[in-house]
Amino acid sequence: MSTLRQRPLAIGPLRAFAAVARLLSFRAAAEELHLTQPAISRQIKTLEEELGASLFTRGTRHVELTSHGALLQRACVSALDRLDGAVRQIRQSRGRRVVNVTTFASFASLWLIPRLEAFQREHPDIDIRVSATDMVLDIDDGEMDLALRYSTSAPAHSRRLFGETLTPVISPWLAEQVAQGQRPPMRVAADLAEHTLAEEDDQRPSAEFLSWRRWLAEQGQPGLNPRRWMYLNFTYQQVQAALTGQAVALARVALVAESLERGELVEPFGPAGRMDSPLTYWLAVADESRQRPEVQQFCQWVMAQAALTRHAIGEAEVS
């Protein structure tokens, strides 16, 4: 009876395998890795011997993955991508302290990035790496130090930043056009039937809390249809549409508070047009990163900025 091998696989054969599996060519893989074709063949043979399974079906003019090869490729690509990312991060940091942050794209664009300069002035020796994606990344996998999340319930080991309120916003230019009678009025919700509305084009359950349909229903206009819908799948795109006067956006107040304060955006219905949402913004920190001074300093700064946002949106402090 054979005994399964337990020793770890060497990285070299795995890289050779990943190249051949992607290119389906020993020759092309050899060129990409700057090796000879026999060297690639030896590494693949070594890997197959280690695994006790064939990874490729070799023809005279083509190479195909076996079922075992396809299984290994799925795991190998992910692992090598993570390894390469960590190596790049180490090389780029050159001994500097780095805090890795994951958050969704609109929060990064509208809230985090505009404030980062202030943090970097205070902490010039700390680099911030922002991964802006709407995919929820696992912060305990060793790549990310903290996450700025957005959900109806608190993520594990998280701290609350602020809640969610939505409000219709337009550009000052459009507001002036309306005031001068050059555009249809915008005094009550029913007037939106003559305007373009930028809508969240998102299939996730949370999108219903951000929709014009919900806002119109709360305003007593559940069946209203605007002159035109503009469907956009990111919040910052809707805000951009409002800033340029192309549409009325239903904006997240926490993300546009400074734009409202500076007069770059206008609330045509005032405070009466605001609508609460069950969604909340959170700060979650990876267990392995909690004790690092640079992570603690960044978290303290984020919480201080969140306090300013709560004040700006009129959210009562909870003792």
Beta strands, then each sheet from edge to edge (+ up, - down):
strand 1: 56-58
strand 2: 63-65
strand 3: 97-103
strand 4: 126-132
strand 5: 146-151
strand 6: 158-169
strand 7: 196-200
strand 8: 228-232
strand 9: 248-252
strand 10: 275-285
sheet 1: 1+ 2-
sheet 2: 4+ 3+ 5+ 10- 6+ 9- 7- 8-
end
